[in-house]
Amino acid sequence: MTGAGRVLQAALNGARGARESAVVPRDPAGLAGAAADAVAAGAHEVRIRPRTPCGAASLSPRVVGPALTAVRGAVRVPVAVPVDAWAEPDPERRVARIRSWEVLPDLAWVAWHEPGAEETAAALLARGVAVEAGLRAGTTGPGLFARSPVAARVRRISAEAPDGRAGPWALALAAAHGAVPVLLHGTGAAAWPVLRLAGRLGLDGRIGLEDTLSLPDGTRARSTAEQVRAALSGRG
């Protein structure tokens, strides 16, 4: 992935458990170290999934705050946090959690196909947190977002494509929402093909252990930083 002006987001951990890979960071110190390495490798921003000591995703201020503080002590780039049903399934409790935060992320990812997405986005915007609209191909998200009064206020669209052939969908999404930047990414086997597609289309991209444990050649990655280097060197 090359091209001046485009953003590469490093997705450090996500929902992966310890059984999947021991190199995926989970606690604040691990996230801070992984963030520093990814930014040193060339990432423009980082995405973290705050986790409790037992490994569960959480939006509690006692979990989100320490994770953000540790990462911000290590890097000076925007830090994004997913705010979704996996971290808090009840939409009302999700909004209450956002209102209770003492340390705020720069950017929060909202899954638009989930119940309560608009209320979640509104609560984030009220706190001064920029919103990244998560739109997944094949779900109700893109259609709901197109009709949303909040759509014009989001910082960016994060579009998840099923494979590297989703170019027409991604371009139509970008055209429909004009001035809103689009970050295109995939997961699993689609992560690297979709990153290459984002590069060809001139869109922002994302890579990291959250999305895939592999490098472009299929070998296991030792870190998100290694994946970022592969992406920026053109090997992605």
C-alpha positions as CSV (number, residue, x, y, z in Angstrom):
1,M,0.0,0.0,0.0
2,T,1.6,3.2,-1.1
3,G,0.4,6.7,-2.0
4,A,0.8,10.1,-0.4
5,G,-2.0,11.4,1.8
6,R,-3.7,8.1,2.5
7,V,-4.1,6.7,6.0
8,L,-3.0,3.2,7.1
9,Q,-4.7,2.2,10.4
10,A,-3.0,-0.5,12.5
11,A,-5.6,-2.8,14.1
12,L,-3.7,-4.2,17.1
13,N,-5.9,-6.9,18.8
14,G,-9.6,-7.1,18.2
15,A,-11.5,-10.1,19.5
16,R,-8.7,-12.6,19.3
17,G,-8.1,-14.8,22.4
18,A,-4.9,-16.1,23.8
19,R,-5.4,-19.5,22.2
20,E,-5.3,-17.9,18.7
21,S,-1.9,-16.2,19.1
22,A,0.4,-15.3,22.0
23,V,1.6,-12.2,20.1
24,V,-1.7,-10.4,20.1
25,P,-1.6,-7.7,22.8
26,R,-4.4,-7.5,25.4
27,D,-3.4,-5.5,28.4
28,P,-2.6,-1.7,28.4
29,A,1.2,-2.3,28.5
30,G,1.0,-4.7,25.6
31,L,-1.2,-2.4,23.6
32,A,1.2,0.5,24.2
33,G,4.2,-1.5,23.1
34,A,2.4,-2.8,20.0
35,A,1.2,0.7,19.1
36,A,4.7,2.2,19.4
37,D,6.1,-0.5,17.2
38,A,3.3,-0.1,14.6
39,V,3.7,3.6,14.4
40,A,7.5,3.3,14.1
41,A,6.8,1.0,11.2
42,G,4.8,3.6,9.5
43,A,1.1,3.4,10.7
44,H,-0.7,6.7,10.8
45,E,-3.2,5.7,13.5
46,V,-3.9,2.7,15.8
47,R,-7.1,0.9,16.7
48,I,-7.3,-0.9,20.0
49,R,-9.9,-3.2,21.7
50,P,-9.8,-2.5,25.5
51,R,-10.0,-5.8,27.4
52,T,-10.6,-6.7,31.0
53,P,-7.9,-8.7,32.9
54,C,-9.8,-11.9,32.0
55,G,-9.8,-11.0,28.3
56,A,-13.4,-9.7,27.8
57,A,-14.1,-6.7,25.7
58,S,-15.4,-3.8,27.8
59,L,-16.5,-0.1,27.5
60,S,-16.1,0.5,31.2
61,P,-14.2,3.6,32.0
62,R,-12.0,1.5,34.3
63,V,-11.0,-0.5,31.2
64,V,-11.0,2.0,28.4
65,G,-9.2,4.7,30.4
66,P,-6.1,2.8,31.3
67,A,-5.8,1.4,27.8
68,L,-6.0,4.8,26.2
69,T,-3.7,6.4,28.7
70,A,-1.0,3.7,28.1
71,V,-1.2,3.9,24.3
72,R,-1.2,7.7,24.3
73,G,1.9,7.6,26.4
74,A,3.6,5.6,23.7
75,V,2.4,7.3,20.5
76,R,1.2,10.6,19.2
77,V,-1.2,9.5,16.5
78,P,-5.0,9.1,16.6
79,V,-6.3,6.2,18.7
80,A,-9.5,4.5,17.7
81,V,-11.7,2.2,19.8
82,P,-14.6,0.1,18.6
83,V,-17.9,0.8,20.3
84,D,-20.1,-2.1,19.4
85,A,-22.4,-4.9,20.7
86,W,-19.5,-7.2,21.4
87,A,-18.2,-4.8,24.0
88,E,-21.7,-3.9,25.3
89,P,-24.7,-5.6,23.7
90,D,-27.3,-3.4,25.4
91,P,-27.6,-0.1,23.4
92,E,-28.8,1.9,26.4
93,R,-25.9,0.7,28.6
94,R,-23.5,1.4,25.7
95,V,-24.6,5.0,25.7
96,A,-24.3,5.2,29.4
97,R,-20.8,3.8,29.2
98,I,-19.8,6.5,26.7
99,R,-21.2,9.2,29.0
100,S,-19.2,7.8,31.9
101,W,-15.8,7.8,30.1
102,E,-13.1,10.0,31.7
103,V,-10.5,9.4,29.0
104,L,-11.8,9.8,25.5
105,P,-10.5,8.1,22.3
106,D,-9.9,10.2,19.2
107,L,-12.1,8.1,17.1
108,A,-14.8,5.5,17.8
109,W,-15.9,2.8,15.4
110,V,-19.7,2.2,15.3
111,A,-21.2,-0.9,13.6
112,W,-24.1,0.6,11.7
113,H,-25.9,-2.7,11.2
114,E,-26.3,-3.1,15.0
115,P,-29.3,-1.9,17.0
116,G,-28.6,1.4,18.6
117,A,-26.0,2.6,16.1
118,E,-27.4,6.1,15.7
119,E,-27.8,6.6,19.4
120,T,-24.3,5.4,20.0
121,A,-22.9,7.7,17.4
122,A,-24.9,10.7,18.8
123,A,-23.6,10.0,22.3
124,L,-20.0,9.9,21.0
125,L,-20.4,13.1,19.0
126,A,-21.9,14.8,22.1
127,R,-18.7,13.9,23.9
128,G,-16.5,15.3,21.1
129,V,-15.4,11.9,19.9
130,A,-15.1,11.5,16.1
131,V,-17.2,8.7,14.7
132,E,-16.0,6.1,12.2
133,A,-19.1,4.5,10.6
134,G,-18.5,0.7,10.3
135,L,-20.3,-0.5,7.1
136,R,-20.1,-4.2,6.3
137,A,-21.0,-5.4,2.8
138,G,-24.0,-7.7,2.8
139,T,-25.6,-6.2,5.9
140,T,-28.3,-3.6,6.5
141,G,-25.6,-1.1,7.5
142,P,-24.9,0.7,4.2
143,G,-28.6,1.3,3.6
144,L,-29.3,2.5,7.1
145,F,-26.3,4.8,7.0
146,A,-27.4,6.3,3.7
147,R,-30.7,7.3,5.3
148,S,-29.1,8.4,8.6
149,P,-29.2,12.1,9.7
150,V,-25.9,11.4,11.5
151,A,-24.1,10.4,8.2
152,A,-22.9,13.9,7.4
153,R,-21.3,14.3,10.8
154,V,-19.0,11.2,10.8
155,R,-15.3,11.5,10.3
156,R,-14.9,8.5,8.1
157,I,-16.5,5.4,6.7
158,S,-14.9,2.1,7.6
159,A,-16.0,-0.3,4.9
160,E,-15.5,-4.0,5.4
161,A,-15.4,-5.9,2.1
162,P,-15.7,-9.7,1.7
163,D,-12.9,-10.0,-0.8
164,G,-10.6,-8.1,-3.2
165,R,-13.3,-7.9,-5.9
166,A,-15.5,-5.4,-4.0
167,G,-14.1,-2.5,-5.9
168,P,-17.5,-1.4,-7.5
169,W,-19.2,-1.5,-4.1
170,A,-16.4,0.5,-2.4
171,L,-16.4,3.1,-5.2
172,A,-20.1,3.5,-5.1
173,L,-20.0,3.9,-1.4
174,A,-17.3,6.6,-1.7
175,A,-19.3,8.4,-4.5
176,A,-22.5,8.3,-2.5
177,H,-21.0,10.0,0.5
178,G,-18.9,12.6,-1.2
179,A,-16.6,14.4,1.2
180,V,-16.5,11.6,3.8
181,P,-13.2,9.6,3.5
182,V,-13.5,5.8,3.1
183,L,-11.2,3.3,4.8
184,L,-11.5,-0.1,3.1
185,H,-10.5,-3.3,4.8
186,G,-11.1,-7.0,5.0
187,T,-10.7,-9.8,7.5
188,G,-9.2,-13.3,7.5
189,A,-8.2,-14.4,4.0
190,A,-9.6,-11.2,2.6
191,A,-7.4,-8.8,4.6
192,W,-4.4,-8.6,2.2
193,P,-6.4,-8.7,-1.1
194,V,-8.7,-5.9,0.2
195,L,-5.7,-3.8,1.4
196,R,-4.3,-4.1,-2.2
197,L,-7.7,-3.1,-3.5
198,A,-7.8,0.0,-1.2
199,G,-4.4,1.0,-2.6
200,R,-5.6,0.7,-6.2
201,L,-8.7,2.7,-5.5
202,G,-6.8,5.4,-3.5
203,L,-8.7,4.7,-0.3
204,D,-7.5,4.5,3.3
205,G,-6.5,1.0,4.5
206,R,-6.2,-1.1,7.6
207,I,-4.1,-4.1,8.6
208,G,-3.2,-5.7,11.8
209,L,-3.5,-8.8,14.0
210,E,-7.2,-8.0,14.6
211,D,-7.8,-8.7,10.9
212,T,-5.3,-11.4,10.1
213,L,-2.5,-13.3,11.8
214,S,-0.6,-13.7,8.5
215,L,1.7,-11.8,6.3
216,P,1.0,-11.5,2.5
217,D,2.9,-14.7,1.8
218,G,0.7,-16.6,4.3
219,T,3.4,-17.0,7.0
220,R,2.5,-16.1,10.6
221,A,3.1,-12.5,11.5
222,R,5.1,-11.8,14.6
223,S,3.4,-8.4,15.2
224,T,1.2,-5.8,13.6
225,A,4.3,-3.7,13.0
226,E,5.6,-6.5,10.8
227,Q,2.4,-6.4,8.8
228,V,2.5,-2.6,8.5
229,R,6.1,-2.8,7.1
230,A,4.9,-5.4,4.6
231,A,2.0,-3.2,3.6
232,L,4.1,0.0,3.1
233,S,6.9,-1.8,1.3
234,G,4.6,-2.9,-1.4
235,R,4.7,-6.6,-0.4
236,G,1.0,-6.3,0.8
